[in-house]
Amino acid sequence: MIRIKAIFIGVILLGIVVISAFFIWLAPVGAGYTAKIMCSAIFVDGLPSSRARDEDVLADNNALLSLITTNIDLRNKTVSAHVFGFRTRLAIYRPVLGCVLADDADQITQLRSNTPLITPVDAKPLMTGPLPKDVERRALNALLFDVMDEPGPKPTRRTRAVVVLHQGKVIAERYDEGITAKTRLPGWSLTKSVFNALLGSMQLKGMIGDMNDPVPINAWQSNGNDPRAAITYDNLLRMRSGLEFDENYANPLSDVVQMLFVEPAAAGFAVAKPLINPPGAEFSYSSGATNILSAAILNQSGTRGIYQKRPTDLLFRPLGINSAVIETDQDGYFIASTFMHATARDWAKIGQLFLQNGVWDGERILPKDWVDYSISPAPADPNGIYGAHWWRDLPGGNNDDANNKTPKVPKDAFFALGHDGQSISVIPSKELVVVRLGLTRDRYAFDLRGFIANLSQLFPTIDPNAAQQTGNEDRRDDEGNNQDQGAPAAQ
């Protein structure tokens, strides 16, 4: 009897500990995640509130999120979330800057008063083009049908958009029900590759120096003995900063989850992490690295107003990307690791810019060697699959397996990849850019490698030595000499 009583008391105590842990540590994360994701899905992407909750928040996610109650204020464009009335978190929408978590009514007023005035971007729509005559339309349609289809009776793949560019023109696109070519969609870590391009544009214009220079972070450089002051742009871009950071979305207490959905200052949280390895020594994927770069861009910009206009003025305006929204933390720093939203076609323009070696409509946007730099491995890691905020291969690659009979991804392909199955695939030898956006939390529900390999196989390989004359502006270097002729500038 005494033993049974002890077990009973132990179970009760364990239950109390679990419930306490939930309310103290997990509830704020879940409420913050729910409020932020729903706010962005509804007010930035334009999705119905029921879809935002049932898919963007709950689908294939932790069941505890179903305990969270939400309140959507369509008039004031806010979403609040709480667990049984406790640990309420609030997300608010602001024009231009999207959604941000706020603490109270006073902070809402302050955040909304700091919204920058940015001249709207004139759209430069991508042109549509015919399918190349030697590409079998039926085979292409079959691949696209499969991407949009579900592998089983329960939705797990949830592809929302696919866009295929060939020679800078849209030759195929598919959208899920309720999604159109005008619907913004989150890119998650595709945002990292966009900030790679922003840094390239800033370097071209002389706003920043060499990527091997120490990154200007005041908290590091104000202390002459801080070893973090030696961290370079290159260290951060190649995910070799040496800083401690736990990039585990499955753990609600991990650094990446706390940074995105609990901490008020994403950049400040990342900057404060301690050094655990020498800079440049070891690869460790970290969203914190990109938010440190975001802080460095602000330091180089002088004022927050100039900083918040940088992506638009240096990148989106020349490309005619008018759908992009990059969200910030409460301090006004772009959450450069994660929170950009754009239409599938505008995401494709980022890939096309890199396919065209940093030139758009005859204007050089990125330095001549920037794309080569972005997709090259770190000097100490010649077999690595990561470059500088671009992937050189897909994780779980099988291209080097000589016994594998499945189609191979072209060796010159490179990728921007994001959480929940977002991808931009750039394949220079095929003059292809492929964007796939969705809500795929089961990594086995969609085979990106197989899709890109099979799609690439349908298209002829270009002769790299053959000049391409397509009626668009040739790409020219700073001396006006024709260089890297290949995919035309998209219009």
N, C-alpha and C positions, 0 to 999 in steps of 0.2 A: 504493500500500500504506500509506504514512504517513497519507494522508487517511482511508482506511478505518479505520485504527487509532485516529485521533483521534476519528472519529465514534463508534466503538465505546466508547471511554473516556468520551466526552461523554454517551452514552446511559446508561452505568453510573452516572456521577456524577449525572445527572438523576434516575435511579431512586432513588439514595441520598437525594437531597434530598427527593423526594416521600414516600418511606417515613419519613424523619425528621420531615417536617412532619406526616405523619399521626399518628405516635406522640406527638409533642410537643404539637400543637395540636388536631388533630381527634379523636383517640381519647378524650381526656377529655370532650369535648362529646358524642360519640356514646354513650359509656358512661353519662354522667350523664343524658342524655336517655332512654336505654333503661331504666335503673334506675328513674328517677322515673316515667315514663309507665306502665311495667308495674306498679309498686307501686300507683299510684293506680287503674289499671284493675282490678287483682285485688282489693285490700283495701278500696278505697273504693267502687268501682262494682260489685264482685262478678262480674266477667267471668272466664271460664275462662282459665288462663294461656296456653293455645295461641292463643286469640283475641286476648288482650292483645298477644302478640308478633307474630302474623301480620298483624293488622289495625292495632291502635293504634300499633305501632312501625314495622312494615315496609311496610305497604300504600302503594304509590305514593310511597315515600320514597327517600332516597338509598340506593343499592345497598350502599354501604360499611357501612351498619348491619347487614347480614347477617353481617359478620365478627365481630360482638360476641357473646360468649358470656354467657349469664345463668344465675344460680343462684337459685332461689326457695325460701325457707325458710318454709313454711306455718305452722310452729309458732311461730316468732319474728316472723313477718310482716315479712320483709325481702326485698329483691331486690338482688343484686349483679350487676355487669356489668363485663366486661373484654375486652380485645383481646389474644388469645394470652397471657394471664396478666399483661399489663401494664396500667397506668393503671386499676386497679379503682375503680369508684364504687359506693357503697352507698346504697340508699334504705330508710327504715324507716317503718312505719305506726304512728300513735298514735291512740287513740280521740279523737274530737271534732276533731282537727286534721289528720287524714289523713296523707299521706306527705311526707317531707322528706329531702333528701340529707344524709348524714352522712359524716364522715371516718374514724372509727375506733370501736372498741368503747366506749372511755371516753365519747366524745361521744354514743353511742347511749343510754347510761345517763343522761347529763345531760338529753338531749332528752326522754326518756320521763318523767323525774321532774318536768319542767316542764309537763306536760299539765294544763290548767285543769279545775276541777270546774264543770260547767255543768248546771243543772237541765234535764232533758229538756223539749222543747217539746210541748205537747198539740196534736196534729194537728187542723186544721180542714179536712176534705176539701172540695174543690170539689164542688158539686152538679152532676148531669147534667141536661140539659134537652132538650126536643124540638126538632127542626129547625123553624125558622119555616115556616109553611104556604106562604109564597110563595117558598121556596127549593127548587129542584129537587134532590131527593136523588140522582138518577142522575148529574147533572152534578157534584155535590160528590164523590160516590164515585169518579167517573172521575178527578178532579183528585188525590184522595188516592192512588188506585192508581198514578197516574203518578209521584207523589213517591216512593213506596216502590219503584217499578220501577227497573231499570237501563237506561240508554240504549244499551248495547251488550253483547256477550257477556262482557266482563270487567267485574267490579264496579268502578265508579269513583264512583258517587253515594253509596252506603252510607248512606242515610237510616236512622236508628235510631229516631226518634220524631217524631211530629207530633201536636200537640194544638190544637184549635180551640175557643176560648171565644166564645160570643155572649151578651151581656147577663150576663156573669159566670158562665155555666154551660157545662160541657163538652158540646158537641153532636157532636163527632167526635174520634177519636184512633186512631192506627195505630202499631204497634210492629214493629220488625224481629224476626226469629227470635232467641230467647234474651234479648230485652229486654222488660220489662213496665212497667206504670205505677209499679212500686216500684223500678225500677232507677235509681240515680244515674247521671248522665251529665255529662261536663265541659262547661263553658260557655265556656272560654277567655275572650275579651274581653267576654263578657256580664257577667263579674264586675265590669268597670269600671262598668257601669250600676247594679249593685247597690250599689257604694260611693258612687255619686252619691246613691242613696236614703238610705244611712246618713248621709252628710253633711247631707242635708235634715232627717232626723229629729233629728240632733244640734243643728242650728240651731233647729228648732222648740222644743226643750227648753232653749235658752239655753246649750248647751255650747260652741258656737262662734258667732262673730259674723258680720259681713257677708262675702259671698264676694269682695268687693273688698279685704278686709283682707290684709296680708302673711301668708303661711303660716308657722306657727311651726316653723322648723327650726333647731335649736341651732347646727349647724355654720356656718350662714349668718349668723345674727344675733349670734353671739358676736364676730364681726369687724365692726367698725363701717364698714369700707371694702368689704365684700363686696357687689357689685351684685346678687347673687342674693337678698339679703334683701328686695328690692322685689317678688319674685314673689308673686302673690296666689293664693288658692284658685281664682278665676275663670280666671287664666292657665293653671293646671294642668288644670282641668276642660275648658277649651276647646282644649287642646293648643297653647297659645301661650306656653309657659314661656320660650322663648328658649334652653333648654339643649340642648347637643349630645346627640343620641341617634340611633342607627342602628336603625330598626325593619325589619329584613330577615331573615325566618325562613329564607330560602334560603342565607344566608351563615352558616356555623357560627361565624365569628369576629365577627359583628355584636353590637352592644350587647344587643339583646333576647335573643339566644340565650345569650350569656355570662351575663347577669343571671339567667336562669331556670334554667340547667343547669350552670353552673360556679361562679359567685360564691356564697360562703356567705351574703352579706347583700344581698338584692335591693334593699331600701330604701337601704342605705348606698351601694351601687354607683350608684344613680340620683342620690342627693343629691350625690355627688362630681363629677358631670359639670359641665364648664365652661359658662359663658354664651357663646353665639355670636351672639345677636340680642337686641335690647331686649325685655323681657317684654311680651307682648301684641301684638307687631308682626307675627308670622308664624305661620301654621298649620303644625305639624309633628307628625304623629301619633306618640305616644310612650307605650309601656307604662311607661317610667320615671316619667312624670308621675303616674300613679295610685299607684305605690309610694311616691312622695314624699308624696302625700296620706295614705297609710297611716301613714307615719312621723309626720305631723302629728297624726293621730287619736290615736296613742299618746302624743304629747307633751301633748295636751289631756286625756287620760284619767288621767294621774297615775301609774298602775301598769300593768304588763303584764297582770296578772290582770283588772283592770277593762276594759282595752282589748280583750282577747280575748273578753270577754263582750258587747261592744257590738253586733255584728251580731245576736246571738241576742236580747238583751234589747230592743233598739230596733226591730228589723225582723222577724226570723223569728218571735218569739213572738206578737206581735199578728196576724201574717198566718197563723199556724198552719203555718209551713214547718218541718217536722221532719226533712227529709232533707238539708238543706244542710250541706256541709263546706267550709270555706275553709282551704286549706293555708298554711303559713307558711314563712319561711326559717329558717336555723339560729339567727338572733337572736330569733326569735319574732314578727317582723313578718308580718302577713298579706301574701301576694303578691296584692295587690288588683287587679292588672292582669289576672290570668290564671287562678288555680287555685281556682275554686269548682266544686263538683259538687252536683247536685240532680236530683230527678226532673223529668220534662218538665212535669208538673202544677205543681210548685212553681216552676219557672222561669216558668210562665204567670202565677202569682200576682204576680210582679214587674211584668209587663206590665199586669195588671188593676189593680194599685195606681195605676199612672200613668194608665190609662184613667179611673179614678175620681177623678182629680185629687188623689191623695194621701190618700183616705179609705177606711177599711176597717171594715165592720160598724159604721158610725156614728162611728168614732173617727178623728180626724185624725192621720195618721202623718207627713205632710210639710207644710211651710208652704203657705199658700193659693196663693201664686204660684210654687211650686217647679217644677211641671210646665211652666208657661209659660217659666220661666227655662231649664229643662233642654233644651227643644227650640227655643229661639230662637238665631239666629246671633250671633256676636260682633258688637258694634257696628260694627267696621271691616270686616265681611265679610257684608253683607246677602244675598249670593247663595250663601253657603257651604252645604254639605250637612251640616255638623257643628254640634251645639249644645254642650251641656255634658255630655260622656260619654254622649250619645245621638245617633244619626244622624238628620238631618232628611230624608234621602233615601237611596236605595240608590246605591252607586257605579255609574257607567256608566249614569246615568239617561236616560230618553228621554221623560219626561212632557211636556217642552216642545216636542217635535217634532210640529208640526201635521200633517205629512204621514204620520206613522206611524199605521197603522190598528189596531195591536194595542191591547188594553185597557190603560188607564192605572192606575197605583197612585193611590188617592185622595190629594189634595194635603195632607190633614191627617194622613196616616200618618207615624209615626216608628218608629225601630228601634234595638234593641240587636243588635250584630253581633259574631261571634267567629270565630276561626281554625277552619279545617276545615269551614266552612259552618254554624256555629251562628247562630240568629237568634230574636229576639222581635220580632214585628211588631204594633204597636198602631195601630188604625184607628178613631178616635173616631166618625167619621161613619157607620160601619157597626156600631158597638158590638162590634168584633171584636178578639180577641187571638189571634195564631197563633204557636206555637212550633214550630220545626223544628230538630232536633238530628241530627248525623250525623258522618261521617268522610269528607268530600269535599275531597280535596286538588287535584283538577282543577277549576278554577273554571268550566270549560265543561260539567261533568257535571250541574250543577243550576242552573236559572234561577230564582232566588228572586224576581226582579222579575216574571217572567211568572206564577209561581205565585200571588203575592199579588195581582197585578192581576186574574187570572182568578177567584180565589176571592172577592175583594171584589165583583166584578161580580154574583155570585149573590145578594148580600144587599141588601135595600132600604136606601137612605140615610135616616137619621133626620132629622126636622125639628128643628133646634137650638133652635127657639123653643117646641117642644111639651114640656109637662111629662110626665115619665115616671113613672108610678106602677106599681110592680111588686111591691109587698108587702114589699120590703126597706127598710132604713133610708134615709131621704133623706140626701143629703150636706149638711151644714150648716157654716157658717163659725163663727168663734170667738164670734159673738154669737148663734148658734143660728138664723140665717136660712138658708132653703133656698137652695142655690147649685149651679149647674152640673148640674142634673138630667139624668141620662143613664143610663149603665150602672149597674146596682144593685150594692150591695156584695156580693161573693161570700161564700158561706158556707163 
